[in-house]
Amino acid sequence: MKLKVITSNPGKVIEYQKAFAKFDVCVEHCCVPYDEIQTSELEEVVKKGMSELRAKGLRNFIIDDSGLFIHVLRGFPGVYSAYCQKTIGNDGILSLMKCVDDRSSTFKCCIGCDIDNKTIIVTGKCDGHILYKETGNNGFGYDPIFTFDGKRSFAEMSIDEKNVVSHRGNAVKLLMSELTSLGLINTNN
Ligand code: ITT
């Protein structure tokens, strides 16, 4: 089975290639721009993006909208994660969290999948904490300031290790189980 991954983010593409390889799904990267509306729900962004891409004639594809939700900041940056990363970046988040003890946060990844004229939307989560400084050179975006296990940041993990526990890895598992139960894919994984 083949799926197009539509994103401007090469970091996501590598994670999808590795995660889907385990299920024998071949991933092809396509860079097709679409509007990301400003709303309070990742799912709404995904639904709108999918209809725009379908209207452009695209089929058998996935998109994802992801965000880092910091509990003490009432979910900020959340749906504003892309803008926040571009403007204040990880340093800005660390400054906001300077004297804050409660560092709990959740990464979320909402995947929208168009397959055989059906739409599947799943959201994977990963609970963790914001570190006190950037650590590690792997990954992208907020990876150097987020830890799942309190020991290593996502940027200190390999892609395979991150996929086992991450919001995106969990979303892929949910998607594969939906595809299997709908009979759209055969997998023994
Ligand atoms: P596309 O929308 O083109 O797919 P994007 O990078 O803008 O690419 P998002 O809007 O989903 O993707 O991401 C919001 C922000 O969160 C953005 O700055 C990402 O770098 C960051 N982000 C998303 N997933 C991440 C992950 O697994 N690890 C670290 N940062 C992540």
Residues whose N, C-alpha, C, O or C-beta is under 5 A from the ligand:
A	BS01	ITT	I6 T7 S8 N9 D64 D65 S66 G67 S81 A82 Q85 F140 G141 Y142 D143
